[in-house]
Amino acid sequence: MNDRNSKIEISVDLDENKIPEKIFWSAEDGNIKNKESKALFLSVWDSEKKESLRIDLWTKEMPLDEMKIFFHQTLVAMSDTFNRATQDEKMTATMKDFCDYFAEKLNLKQN
């Protein structure tokens, strides 16, 4: 692999019903090798069809309380990414307001 190429790998161990039991990921640039995770959300853009394609996976061992935190942190990160990509401050603020509302309704905010 050359310096202009980066490789990210995802490996999923499935049970007999094809339910994820373990998820591992590696990223050469980040010196991450077979790091275990309990959940992942991956989105890619199909420019021909003008649609987002997704892979949403979580293991049987992913606790519900951690899933709620994972969703919240992902929504916050998407708001930040949206702002960097579009510089649309008004919509970013609206998205952040929703993230705060989401956290409040799920009792994720710490006093």
Contacts in CASP RR format, 6 or more apart in sequence:
PFRMAT RR
TARGET T0000
AUTHOR 0000-0000-0000
METHOD contacts of the structure
MODEL  1
MNDRNSKIEISVDLDENKIPEKIFWSAEDGNIKNKESKALFLSVWDSEKK
ESLRIDLWTKEMPLDEMKIFFHQTLVAMSDTFNRATQDEKMTATMKDFCD
YFAEKLNLKQN
1 7 0 8 1.000
1 28 0 8 1.000
6 27 0 8 1.000
6 28 0 8 1.000
6 29 0 8 1.000
7 26 0 8 1.000
7 27 0 8 1.000
7 28 0 8 1.000
8 25 0 8 1.000
8 26 0 8 1.000
8 27 0 8 1.000
8 28 0 8 1.000
9 25 0 8 1.000
9 26 0 8 1.000
9 27 0 8 1.000
10 23 0 8 1.000
10 24 0 8 1.000
10 25 0 8 1.000
10 40 0 8 1.000
10 42 0 8 1.000
11 23 0 8 1.000
11 24 0 8 1.000
11 25 0 8 1.000
11 26 0 8 1.000
11 34 0 8 1.000
12 20 0 8 1.000
12 22 0 8 1.000
12 23 0 8 1.000
12 24 0 8 1.000
12 57 0 8 1.000
13 20 0 8 1.000
13 21 0 8 1.000
13 22 0 8 1.000
13 23 0 8 1.000
13 24 0 8 1.000
14 20 0 8 1.000
14 21 0 8 1.000
15 21 0 8 1.000
15 60 0 8 1.000
19 60 0 8 1.000
20 57 0 8 1.000
20 58 0 8 1.000
20 59 0 8 1.000
20 60 0 8 1.000
21 59 0 8 1.000
21 60 0 8 1.000
21 61 0 8 1.000
22 36 0 8 1.000
22 59 0 8 1.000
23 36 0 8 1.000
23 37 0 8 1.000
23 38 0 8 1.000
23 39 0 8 1.000
23 40 0 8 1.000
23 57 0 8 1.000
23 58 0 8 1.000
23 59 0 8 1.000
24 34 0 8 1.000
24 35 0 8 1.000
24 36 0 8 1.000
24 37 0 8 1.000
25 32 0 8 1.000
25 34 0 8 1.000
25 35 0 8 1.000
25 37 0 8 1.000
25 40 0 8 1.000
26 32 0 8 1.000
26 33 0 8 1.000
26 34 0 8 1.000
26 35 0 8 1.000
38 58 0 8 1.000
38 59 0 8 1.000
38 61 0 8 1.000
38 62 0 8 1.000
38 63 0 8 1.000
38 66 0 8 1.000
39 57 0 8 1.000
39 58 0 8 1.000
39 59 0 8 1.000
39 62 0 8 1.000
39 66 0 8 1.000
39 67 0 8 1.000
39 70 0 8 1.000
40 55 0 8 1.000
40 56 0 8 1.000
40 57 0 8 1.000
40 58 0 8 1.000
41 54 0 8 1.000
41 55 0 8 1.000
41 56 0 8 1.000
41 74 0 8 1.000
42 54 0 8 1.000
42 55 0 8 1.000
42 56 0 8 1.000
43 52 0 8 1.000
43 53 0 8 1.000
43 54 0 8 1.000
44 52 0 8 1.000
44 53 0 8 1.000
44 54 0 8 1.000
45 51 0 8 1.000
45 52 0 8 1.000
45 53 0 8 1.000
46 52 0 8 1.000
46 53 0 8 1.000
58 67 0 8 1.000
62 70 0 8 1.000
68 106 0 8 1.000
68 108 0 8 1.000
69 108 0 8 1.000
71 102 0 8 1.000
72 99 0 8 1.000
72 102 0 8 1.000
72 103 0 8 1.000
72 106 0 8 1.000
72 108 0 8 1.000
75 95 0 8 1.000
75 98 0 8 1.000
75 99 0 8 1.000
75 102 0 8 1.000
76 96 0 8 1.000
76 99 0 8 1.000
78 95 0 8 1.000
79 92 0 8 1.000
79 95 0 8 1.000
79 96 0 8 1.000
79 99 0 8 1.000
80 92 0 8 1.000
82 88 0 8 1.000
82 91 0 8 1.000
82 92 0 8 1.000
82 95 0 8 1.000
83 89 0 8 1.000
83 92 0 8 1.000
86 92 0 8 1.000
100 109 0 8 1.000
102 108 0 8 1.000
103 109 0 8 1.000
END
